[in-house]
Amino acid sequence: MLLDRDIKEQLSQYLQLMEGDVLIKVSAGSDKVSGDMLALVDELASMSSRIAIEKAELPRTPSFSIRRAGEDQGITFAGIPLGHEFNSLVLALLQVSGRAPKAEQKIIDQIKALKGKYHFETYISLSCHICPEIVQALNLMSVLNPDVTHVMVDGAVFQEEVQAKDVMAVPVVYLNGEFFSSGRMSIEEILAKLGDGSDVSEFEEKEPFDILVVGGGPAGASAAIYAARKGIRTGIVAERFGGQVKDTLGIENFITVRYTEGPKLAASLEEHVKEYPVDVMKLQRGRRLEKKELIEVELENGAVLKSKAVILSTGARWRNIGVPGEAEFKNKGVAYCPHCDGPIFKGKRVAVIGGGNSGIEAAIDLAGIVEHVTVLEFMPELKADVVLQKRLFSLPNVTVLNNVQTKEITGTGKVDGLSYIDRSTEAVHHLELEGVFILIGLVPNTEWLEGAVERNRFGEIVVDNRGATNIPGVFAAGDCTNSPYKQIIIAMGSGANAALGAFEYLIRN
């Protein structure tokens, strides 16, 4: 029995929402994964009279496809979609049965209008918390357009295939046999890459906003909600909704919520914003900000948005170490998310660069998967909390190197080692390994504001206690500011604070 009682009860309620019959075609062998997959499929069929099972020969074994009765194609799972992919399985059953998807009509129309044949394959790991977004997006596309097919491939099950394609980070998507993308992608980003994204003309006729929020993370979402609740014309422009939160796995310090995960919180942020009359503009980045009669924000697509007040909440991103080999081997052994990519390095040797909480938490997680972990810390001592250090030093397959500087990540085609300098002796040493995880903090996404607003030496926007910058009418909030603490709950509070400050500015001006 793969599903415990609580999960089965929840699943039974979801399956009651199915609106038509589906056929699960199963390709299984005699291996353990095939046996577990058959057990899962049998459990599904036992819970709904709308589900039928049929043995078949699919391109991969073990795998199964979910399709409408009488149709030749559907959604395919190569492996067992449990863990973070369990929701992908549930949604596939509902959507294939005819249940209307929760997607904007504009997105549905774009998917249905796609011309040509699109066969997608997505390589994932079940511990990857960002993989389901792209799996569910491509599954939805295959449901809505008969010329689109999609297969989720569990890299842990099909290791030979993963190694043959040098997949060293997930998710990785192939389209019609050719590499398409790696890393997180929303359905809007997929459509844009296929050449069916937003048109610049959509922005040209927009009336000036009262408050325009730039950035869609916790600070931006909070600012947009607080502004919209004042009954004023509010817009939010964001490259991706949720921001850095989408790359966070477990969240246990969000007050009143004992535990949640980044992608779930990001989805809730977007849903909450959409409950208000906020003009949401996704897949857009700022290129220039200028104060004229109104404040103008030029986007990278060339469009110019105008507003009486602007709140900058562009967040931050993982900091790079900037050594030779880092860029060259990104997704070829260089990684930034241990939860997503850790399983790819099962039984291998890896390094973690960074001795703060993030780095030590990553090393602890990886130690349960890989052969050996080497932690490299620039300072003479680790910066992580004592409780984490105690846990780390209790592990038999971890080595900690303090007071060292990473010199180069080496390899041919993919990572094969790392060179570092012992800062006390200046001697250069080399480690032979297959993976390097970099966790050395964040850098604010404010380069595009050079010369527009005051920033400190770290690139953070300088704000006062109302979130105001040195430019009248321009406010800022969240991790892109000089707030000393980068936390989700603090970013939300600063977003609300900036919105109230901006509203006060509008009243006085």
N, C-alpha and C positions, 0 to 999 in steps of 0.2 A: 504494500500500500504506500504509494508515493505521497499522497496528500493526507494531512492530518484532518481530524474531525472538524475543527474550526474553519479551515480553508474549504473543505468540502461543503460545509453549510453555506458559506458565502458564495461559492461557485454555483451551487444549486440555485440560489436566488438570481444570479446573473443569467444562468441558462434559461430561466423562465422568460427572459426578455427576447429570446430568439423568435424571429418572425417567419422563418421558413425552414425547410429541411436542408441539411448539409451532409455531404459524404466525405469521410476521412479515408483517403487511400494511404495504405501503410506499406513501406518497404523495410522489412526487418530481416536480420540475420540471426545467428545463434549466440552472439556476444551479449555481455551483460547490459550494455546501453540499449541494445535492441529489446532485451527483455523488459527493462524498465520503461521503455517507450511504449511497448505494447500494453503494459500494465496501466500506464497513464491514459492511453486511448480507450482502453476497456472501461476505465472508471468514468471517463467523459460520456461514453455511450450509455453506461448504466444510469446516468443522471438525467438524460433527456431522450425522449422518444423521437426527437427531431434529428438525432445524430445516428448515422449508419456508418459501418466500417467495412472496408473492402481491401483485400491484399492486392499489391501492385508491384511493378518493377519501376522504381524511380531512379533518376541518375545517381543519387547517393543513398547509401544504406549505412546506418539507420536514418530514416527520414519519413515524414508523412505530410500529405497535402490536405488542405481544407478547401473544398470546392462546392459549388451548388450542384445539386443533382442534375445530371444531364449535360454538364459543362466539362470541357476538357482541361481547364486550367484553374488555378487558384493560388492560395498562399501556401508556401512550403516551409516547413521547419526541418532542417537537417540537424538532428540532435534532439534534446529534450528541453523545451522552453520553460524551464522553471527559474528559480532565483528572480533576478530583475526582469526576466523576459516572461514571467507568468502572466502579467497584464497584457502583453502582446498576444498571447494565446487566447485569452478571454475576449479581447477586442476582435480578433480574427474570426472567432466563432460567431459573435454577434453581427459583425459587419457582413460576412459572407452570407449569413442567414437572411439578410435584407434589412437589418436594423440601421436606421439613418445615422451616419457618422456625425460627431460633434465637430464640424469644421465650417469655416466661413463659406458662404455661397460663392464668393469670388474665387476661393481656392478650389472648390469643387468644380467650378466652370473651367478653370485653367487646366485641371487634371483631365477632364473629359475632352478638352480641345486638343490635347497632345496628339501629334501625328507621327507615325512610324512605330517600329517595334522596339520595346525597351525591356530587356531581361536583366534585372538587378540581382546581385548576390552580395550579402552583407556578412562579413566575418565578425563575430562577436565573442565575448566571454560572458558567462552567466553572472559573474561578479561585477560586471561593468554597469554602472548606474546611468551612464549617458547613452549606452547603446540602444535601449528601448525607444528613444525618441525617433531615431532614424529607421529602426525596424518597423515601428508603427506607421511612420509616414509612408514608407514604400509599400507596406501592406495595404494601406488605404488607397494608394494610387492604383494598385493591382485590382482592388475591388471595384473602383470607379471606372477604370479604363481597360477594356479587354485586350488592348495591345501592350499592357504593362504586366510583367510577372516579377515575382520576388521570392528569393530563397534566403532564409536566415541560416547561417552556417556556424555552429558552435566550434570554435577553433580547438577547444580541448578534446573534442571527439574526432575531428578530422585534422590531426596534427601533421600528417604527411603533406596534405594539401596546403596547410598554412606555411609549412617550411619551404615547400616548393615555390610559393609566391612571396617568400620573405616577409610575411605579415608579422610585424613585431610591435604593433599597437592596434588597438581596436577603438571604435569600429572602423573597418575598411570596406569600402563599397566598390564592386566591379560592375560595369555596365557593358553588356554584350561582349563579355570576355576581356574587356580592357579596364585598367584602373580608372576609377571615377573620382573617389574622394577618400580622405581619412579624417577621423575626428568627428566632432559633433556637427550636425547639420539639421536645420529645421526644414519642414516641408516647403516653406517659402524659399529657402536657400537652394533646395534641390530644383525647384521649378525655375528659379533665376539662372541656375547653372545650365539648365536645359534650354535656356533662351526664352523663358516665358515668365519673366519677373515683372516688377512694377515699371510702369511707363513714367518718364520724367514729367510728361504733360499732366499727370495726376496732381502734381504739386503746384503747377503754375497759377492756377486760379484760386488757390486757397486764400481766404480772407485772413488778415492779421489776427493773431491770437492775443488774448489777454495775458496768459501765461503759457510759455512753451517749455516743456521739460525735455532735456537732451540726455538720454540714458534710461534704460528700462530695468535696472536692478531694484533691490529693495528701496533704496533712497528715491529713485525716480518714480517707482510705482506709488510710494507713499506721498510724494509731492503732488503727483497727478490727481490722486484721490482727494487730498485736502484742498487742492485748487478747484477741482470740479464741484466739490460740495459747497463752494462759495457761490455757485451759479454763474461763473464766468467762463468765457470761451477758452478751453484748455486743449492743448495738443501734447503728444509725447512722441518723440522720434528716437528710435533705438535700433542698434545693429542686431541685437537679439534680446528678447525679453527674459529677465531673470539674471542676466549678466553672469558674474563669477559664481553666483549661488548654484547655477546649473552644474558646475564642476565639483560641488561639495557632496559628499556622501552623507554620513550620519550627522544630524544636527540635534544636540541634546541640551543646548543652553538658550533656546528660544522660549522665553517665559510663557507659561501656561500650556506649552506643547512639550510633552515629555520626550518625544522622539519624532523626527521626520527626516526626509531626505531632500537634498537640494532640488532635483527636478520636480518633486511634488510641490515644494514651496514656490518654485518659480511659476508653475502652472497656476497655483492659487493666486499669486500676485497678478498675473495677466487676467484671470477670470474676474478678480475683484475690480480691477481698473475698467474692464469692459461693462461693468454694471452701471457705469456713469457715462454721460455723453462726452467722452474723451476721444479726440481724433488720434487714433493709434497708427503710426507710420513705422513699419518694421523694415529691417534690412538696410538701414540708412545710417551713415556716419557723418559727423560734422567735419567740415574742412576749414571753415573760417567763421569767426564771430566779429561783428563790427557794430559799434553804437552809432546810429544816425538819429533821425527823428524817431524811428523805432529801432529796435535791436534786430539785426539781420543775422541769420544763421545760414551759411551756405553749406549744402550737403556735397558729398563726394560725387554725386550724380549730376552736379551742376545746378540743381534747383536751389532757390533762395526762399527761406521761410522768414516771416516777419512777426514780431511780437512786442507787446508793451513791456513785458518782463520775461526773463529767461532764467531757468534753473538748470545748472550744469550738474549732472549726476552720472558721469561717464565711467565711474568705477576704476578698477585696476585689473591687472593681468599678472600671470606668473612672471617673475623676474628671470631673465637669462643670465648665465654666468659669462657669456661672451668670449669663450675660448675656442680655438680651432677644433673643428669636428662637431661642435654642438649643432649648428644649423645643418651641416651636411648629413648627419646621422639622425635627425629628428624622425621619429617613427621607424627608424632602422636600428633601434637599440637605445636611443635617447628618448626618455619619456618623462612626463610630469605628473601622471596620475597612477599611483600604485594600485588603487582599487580596480581601475579599468584594465591596465596592462600587465599587472602582476602575474596572472595565470599564464601569460605567453612565455614567461621566463621560468616556468616550473623546472626544478632540477638544475638550474643554471646559476652562474655567479654574477652578482650585480653589485653596484655601488649606489649609495644614496649621498648626494651632496647637500649638506645642510644639517646643522645640529639643533635647530629650534624644534618646537612642538610638532610642526608638520613633518619635518624630516625624520624625527625619531618615531613618530606614529607610523610613518611609511616603512621604516626599517623593521619595526615590530611586526607589521602585517606581512611584509615580504619574507621575513624569516620563516614563516610557516609554510611558504610555497617553494622558495628557491633553495639551492644548495648552500649558498653562503652570501652574506651581506657585509659590505665594508662601508662604514659611515665616515665621511670626510667633513671635518669642521675647521673653518678658517681660524677661529679663535682658540686660545689655549684650553678652554673648557666648553662643554656642551651648554647650550642656552635653554634646553627643554626643561619642563617641570621635573622635579625630583622623582615623582611617582613614575613618570615615563622612563627616566633614566634607570631606575631600579629594575623595571621590567625588562628593559633592553639588555642590561648587563647580566640578567639571569639566563639569557638565551645562549645556547652553545655554538651557534653558527653565525655569530656577529663579531666583527672586529671594528673598533673605533679608533680613528686616526685624528687626533687633535692637532691644532697649530699647523695645518697643511693647506697648500694652495693648489687647486686644480690647474694644471698647465695645458693639457691637451687631451681630447678624446680621440682615440685612434681606431682605425679599421680600414677595411677594403670592401666597399659595398654595404657593410654593416659593422657595428661596433665589435671590436675585439679586445679593447683595453683602455686604460686611462693612465696618463702620466701626471704625477703631482710633485710639488716641491715641499720638502720639510723646511718650514720657515725658521727653525732653530739652527739648522746646519746648512741650509740652502742646497742640500743634496737632492737630486732628482731620482724618483723611483717610478716604477711602472707596474700596474696591476693588470693581469690578464682576466678579462671578464666579458660578458655578453650583453650587459645592460647597464645604463646609467640613469638614475632617477634624480631629477633636479628639483629641489624644494628649498629655495633661499628667499622666500618672501615675495612681495608684490611691488609693482611699479604702476603709478597712476596713468590713466589714459588721457593725458592732457597735452601731448605734443602739438596738437593742432591749434592750441590756444596760445602758442608762443607770441608774446607781444600784445596779446589782447586783454588778458587779466593778470594780476599779480600772482606769481607762483614762488614757492620757496625753493631751496637748492635741491630738494628731492623731486621737484616737479609738481608738488601738491598745491592746489588752489588755496590761497589765503582768504579766510572768511572771518567775519565777526560773530558775535553771539546770536545774530539773527540770520546767519547764513549769507550775508551780503558780501560781495567782493568789492574791489576798489572801483568798479564801474557801476554807476547808478543804474538800477534796474536789472543787474546781473547778479544772480545768487548761485550758490553751489552747495552740494550736500553729498555725504557718503564718503567712500574710500578714495575719491579723487581730491579730497580736501585735506587740510592740515589737522584734521581731527586726530588726536593721538592714538585712538583705539579703533581698529578695523574689525567691527563686529556687525552681524546682520541687524540685530536689534538697535544698535546705535545708528546705523545707516538709515533705518526706517524713521527713527526719531528725528534725525537731522533733515530728512526729506520733508517731514511734516513741519519742522521749524522753518525751513527755507520757504515753503509754500505760504506759511502765515506771514513771514517777513515780506515776501513778494506781494501778497495781497495788501498788506499795510502800505507798502510803497505805492501801489496803484491808487489807493484811497487818497494818499497825501499828494499825489501828482496827477 
